[in-house]
Amino acid sequence: MEIRDLTIFAAVARTGSVTKAADELGYVQSNVTARIQQLESKLGTTLFHRLPRGMTLTPSGETLLRYAEQILHLCAEAQQAVQDTDTPSGALRIGAMESTAATRLPAILAKYHAAYPEVELSLHTGPTSHLMEAVLNYELEAAMVAGPVDHPLLEPLAVIEEELVLISGANSRHLPPAHGPLTVLAFREGCSYRKRLERYLDHLGIQSRKVIELGTLDGILGCVAAGLGVAMVPKTVVEHSRCALRTCELPDAFGQAPTLLIRRKDAFQSPALSKFVEVVRQGHETMTR
């Protein structure tokens, strides 16, 4: 297998389309089709289901994709490692929770971009479990997630201590809630703050509750302000929000949550990531003085 074959294969797997992959890579569509067919012939297996509206991976294709992503990542890593320069440049893919992206990262990213304009930054948001998986799969170089994190392949690089609060609409009479039933507004499964809120409600003895999943932080805040339910968010989110909200402080066991910047221990740390870590740590030191 050639690197170019794996690059084409990964692009088709990611886009679900030969046409989109060809456009992305700057290849002729027929060339992409031919390379995929040749790869399947060499491996003696079918890698894609051909559907009327696109292509999806077969089980063999899913297996190959895991290896292809690692191989392509290592090739890019090797190129970075042999470059004799300490000046950050190239792509830097980082991830963050929605709340962190909304409150902590803007100042950090602005400072970083001003200092290292040659770096091509891309930010991906999601719940902690999804971000951890993306780092483990080499899709992200680093991610800011909720701690604690205990994984043998992951290394925490920096910490921000978040104070979480329970929020409800400004006209809510009971906070914390005295009894159920209760409506909880949260991100999808995998969100660490959602798990903390559920543990807190268990602590209060509130078992009768309904969870409404929302995809954005603004959506959660807006629905809470409208009186739809309660949510748990970092206090900094409330301070940055224009919504009319009522807050309730939480016991330390539920309200103190570290935010960790994680990376794979076995991955090459590029100059771009090293400088990003420095900026994050400088920001943390400034906030704690």
C-alpha positions in Angstrom: 0.0 0.0 0.0 1.2 3.5 -0.8 0.7 6.6 1.3 -1.3 8.2 -1.5 -3.7 5.2 -1.5 -4.3 5.6 2.2 -4.7 9.3 1.8 -7.4 8.8 -0.8 -9.0 6.0 1.1 -9.2 8.1 4.3 -10.6 11.1 2.4 -13.4 9.0 0.8 -14.2 7.5 4.3 -14.3 10.9 5.9 -16.5 12.6 3.2 -18.6 9.5 2.2 -18.2 10.5 -1.4 -15.7 9.9 -4.2 -16.7 13.3 -5.7 -16.1 15.2 -2.4 -12.8 13.4 -1.8 -11.6 14.2 -5.3 -12.5 17.9 -4.8 -10.8 17.9 -1.4 -7.6 16.3 -2.7 -7.5 18.1 -6.1 -7.7 14.8 -8.0 -9.8 13.7 -11.0 -12.8 11.7 -9.8 -12.0 8.7 -12.0 -8.5 8.6 -10.5 -9.9 8.4 -7.0 -12.3 5.6 -8.1 -9.5 3.7 -9.7 -7.2 3.9 -6.7 -9.9 2.7 -4.4 -10.7 -0.3 -6.7 -7.0 -1.1 -6.9 -6.6 -1.0 -3.1 -9.6 -3.3 -2.7 -8.0 -5.7 -5.3 -4.7 -5.7 -3.5 -6.3 -6.4 -0.1 -8.7 -8.9 -1.5 -11.7 -7.3 0.3 -14.4 -4.7 -0.2 -13.8 -1.5 1.7 -17.0 0.4 0.9 -20.7 -0.1 0.5 -21.6 1.7 -2.7 -25.0 3.4 -2.0 -27.1 5.6 -4.2 -26.2 8.7 -2.1 -22.7 7.9 -1.1 -20.3 5.4 0.3 -20.0 3.9 3.8 -17.3 1.7 5.2 -17.6 -2.1 5.4 -16.2 -3.8 8.6 -13.0 -4.3 6.7 -13.0 -0.7 5.7 -13.5 0.4 9.4 -10.5 -1.8 10.4 -8.3 -0.3 7.7 -9.3 3.3 8.5 -8.0 2.9 12.1 -4.6 1.9 10.7 -4.7 4.4 7.9 -5.3 7.3 10.4 -2.4 6.2 12.5 0.0 5.8 9.5 -0.9 9.1 8.0 -0.6 10.8 11.4 2.9 9.2 11.9 4.0 10.4 8.4 2.9 14.0 9.3 4.6 13.7 12.7 7.8 12.4 11.1 7.9 15.4 8.8 7.5 17.8 11.7 10.1 16.0 13.8 12.9 16.3 11.2 12.3 19.9 10.4 15.1 21.9 12.0 13.1 24.8 13.3 11.6 25.9 16.6 9.3 28.4 14.9 5.7 27.1 15.2 4.0 26.7 11.8 1.6 24.3 10.0 -1.7 22.9 11.3 -2.6 22.6 15.0 -5.9 20.7 15.7 -7.2 21.2 19.3 -10.5 20.4 20.9 -12.4 21.8 23.8 -15.7 21.5 25.7 -18.3 24.0 24.6 -18.2 25.9 27.8 -14.4 26.2 27.7 -14.5 27.3 24.1 -17.0 30.0 25.0 -15.2 31.4 28.1 -11.6 30.4 28.5 -10.3 29.9 25.0 -11.0 33.2 23.2 -8.3 35.2 25.1 -5.9 32.3 24.8 -6.4 31.8 21.1 -6.2 35.6 20.4 -2.8 35.7 22.3 -1.5 32.6 20.6 -2.5 33.8 17.1 -0.9 37.1 17.6 2.4 35.5 18.7 2.4 32.7 16.1 0.4 33.8 13.0 2.0 31.0 10.9 0.1 28.3 12.7 -3.2 27.2 11.1 -5.5 26.7 14.1 -8.6 24.6 14.0 -10.9 24.1 17.0 -13.3 21.3 17.5 -15.9 21.2 20.3 -17.6 18.3 22.0 -18.2 16.5 25.2 -15.2 15.2 27.2 -15.6 11.5 26.2 -15.7 12.4 22.5 -12.7 14.7 22.8 -10.6 12.0 24.6 -11.4 9.5 21.8 -10.4 12.0 19.2 -7.0 12.6 20.9 -6.5 8.8 21.2 -7.3 8.3 17.5 -4.8 11.1 16.5 -7.6 13.2 15.2 -6.7 16.0 17.6 -3.2 16.9 19.0 -4.7 18.0 22.3 -8.0 18.8 23.9 -9.3 20.7 26.9 -11.5 18.3 28.9 -13.1 17.9 32.3 -11.0 16.0 34.8 -10.1 13.8 36.4 -8.7 11.8 33.5 -7.1 8.4 34.1 -5.9 6.8 30.9 -2.5 5.2 30.4 -2.0 6.8 27.0 -3.0 10.3 27.9 -1.0 13.0 29.6 -2.5 16.1 31.3 -0.5 19.2 30.4 -2.3 22.0 32.1 -5.1 22.6 34.6 -7.8 25.2 35.1 -10.0 24.9 38.2 -13.6 25.5 37.3 -16.3 26.4 39.8 -19.6 24.8 38.6 -23.0 26.2 39.6 -26.6 25.1 39.2 -28.7 27.5 37.1 -32.4 28.0 36.5 -34.6 30.8 35.2 -34.6 34.1 37.0 -38.1 33.5 38.2 -37.4 30.0 39.7 -38.5 29.7 43.3 -36.6 26.7 44.4 -32.9 26.3 43.8 -31.6 23.8 44.5 -34.8 22.0 43.7 -36.6 20.6 46.7 -38.3 17.7 44.9 -39.1 16.2 41.5 -40.2 15.9 38.9 -37.4 17.9 37.3 -36.3 18.8 33.8 -32.6 18.8 33.2 -31.0 20.5 30.2 -27.7 19.0 29.1 -25.4 18.0 26.3 -25.6 14.5 24.9 -24.1 11.5 26.7 -20.4 11.8 27.3 -20.6 15.3 28.9 -18.8 15.2 32.2 -20.9 18.1 33.6 -24.1 16.2 32.9 -22.7 13.3 34.9 -21.9 15.6 37.8 -25.4 17.1 37.7 -26.9 13.6 37.7 -24.8 12.6 40.7 -25.8 15.8 42.5 -29.5 15.2 42.0 -29.0 11.6 43.2 -27.4 13.2 46.3 -30.5 15.3 46.8 -32.7 12.3 46.4 -34.3 13.6 43.2 -34.9 10.5 41.1 -37.9 11.8 39.0 -36.3 13.8 36.2 -36.4 14.2 32.5 -33.3 15.0 30.4 -33.6 17.2 27.3 -30.4 17.0 25.2 -29.3 20.2 23.4 -26.5 20.6 21.0 -25.2 24.1 21.9 -24.3 26.0 25.1 -26.4 29.0 23.9 -29.4 26.7 23.5 -29.0 25.4 27.0 -28.7 28.8 28.5 -31.7 30.2 26.5 -33.9 27.3 27.5 -32.9 27.6 31.2 -33.6 31.3 31.1 -37.1 30.6 29.6 -37.9 28.3 32.6 -37.7 25.0 30.8 -35.4 23.4 33.4 -32.1 23.4 35.2 -28.5 22.9 34.1 -25.0 22.7 35.5 -22.3 25.0 34.0 -19.1 26.7 34.9 -19.6 30.0 36.8 -17.6 31.8 34.1 -20.3 30.9 31.6 -23.0 32.7 33.7 -20.7 35.7 34.0 -20.4 35.9 30.2 -24.0 35.3 29.5 -26.7 37.9 28.9 -29.5 35.5 29.9 -31.5 36.2 33.0 -30.4 33.3 35.2 -30.5 32.3 38.8 -27.5 30.5 40.2 -26.9 28.2 43.2 -23.5 27.3 44.5 -22.7 23.6 44.9 -20.8 21.6 47.5 -17.1 21.2 46.6 -17.6 17.5 45.8 -19.9 18.5 42.9 -18.9 22.1 42.2 -15.1 21.9 41.8 -14.0 20.6 38.4 -10.5 20.7 36.9 -10.2 21.3 33.2 -7.2 19.4 31.8 -5.3 19.9 28.5 -4.6 16.4 27.4 -2.4 14.8 24.7 -1.2 11.4 23.8 2.0 10.4 25.7 3.5 8.6 22.7 2.8 11.4 20.2 5.4 13.9 18.9 4.8 17.3 20.5 5.1 19.8 17.7 6.5 23.3 18.3 3.0 24.6 17.6 1.6 22.5 20.4 4.4 23.3 22.8 3.8 27.0 22.4 0.1 26.5 22.8 0.7 24.7 26.1 2.9 27.6 27.2 0.1 30.2 26.5 -2.5 28.1 28.3 -0.3 27.8 31.4 0.5 31.5 31.3 -3.2 32.2 31.2 -3.8 29.9 34.1 -1.1 31.5 36.2 -2.6 34.9 35.5 -6.1 33.8 36.6 -4.8 32.3 39.8 -2.8 35.2 41.1 
